[in-house]
């Protein structure tokens, strides 16, 4: 069964969170494109070693890196800027 792209986009829009989008992307090839487009559109990462695998994954998959429209690298929780 093939899901039309416009229907896949609508399904992805209803995903309430990132884990659901990731699950949709793994569900079928028809949903993968729409789910990954939303999943990678805006990335807000904390400056922490735990973020490195995400950056490495983007470097290894140019298709997903090209989907990023907004990228933020946030300071760690509790970080205070010194003037």
C-alpha positions in Angstrom: 0.0 0.0 0.0 1.3 3.4 -1.0 0.6 6.5 1.1 0.3 9.7 -1.0 3.0 12.3 0.1 0.3 14.9 1.1 -1.3 12.3 3.4 2.0 11.4 4.9 2.7 15.1 5.6 -0.7 15.4 7.3 0.0 12.3 9.4 3.4 13.7 10.5 1.8 17.0 11.5 -0.3 15.2 14.1 2.8 13.6 15.8 2.8 15.1 19.3 6.6 14.8 19.9 10.0 13.8 18.6 9.9 10.2 19.7 6.6 9.7 17.8 8.1 11.3 14.7 11.1 9.0 15.0 8.7 6.0 15.3 6.8 7.2 12.2 10.0 7.5 10.3 10.8 3.8 11.1 7.2 2.6 10.3 7.2 2.8 6.6 9.2 4.3 3.7 6.1 6.3 2.8 6.0 8.1 6.2 9.8 8.3 6.5 10.3 11.4 4.3 7.5 13.4 6.0 8.4 12.4 9.5 12.2 13.1 9.0 11.4 16.5 7.5 9.6 17.5 10.7 12.1 15.7 12.9 15.2 17.5 11.6 13.6 20.9 10.7 14.5 22.6 14.0 17.3 21.3 16.3 17.9 22.8 19.7 20.9 21.0 21.3 22.6 21.7 24.6 26.3 22.2 24.6 27.1 18.8 26.1 29.0 15.7 25.1 25.6 13.9 24.8 24.9 16.0 21.8 27.9 14.8 19.8 26.2 11.6 18.5 23.4 13.7 17.0 26.0 15.9 15.2 27.9 12.9 14.1 24.7 11.4 12.7 24.0 14.5 10.7 27.5 14.6 9.4 27.1 11.0 8.2 23.7 11.6 6.6 23.8 14.7 4.4 20.2 14.0 3.4 19.1 14.6 7.0 21.5 17.5 7.5 19.9 19.2 4.5 16.5 19.1 6.3 17.7 21.3 9.1 16.2 24.8 8.8 17.0 26.1 12.3 19.8 25.1 14.6 20.5 26.3 18.2 23.3 25.3 20.5 22.2 26.2 24.0 24.4 26.6 27.1 24.3 23.9 29.7 21.7 24.3 32.4 23.0 26.5 35.2 25.5 28.2 33.0 26.0 31.9 33.8 27.5 34.3 31.3 30.3 36.3 32.8 30.5 40.0 31.8 
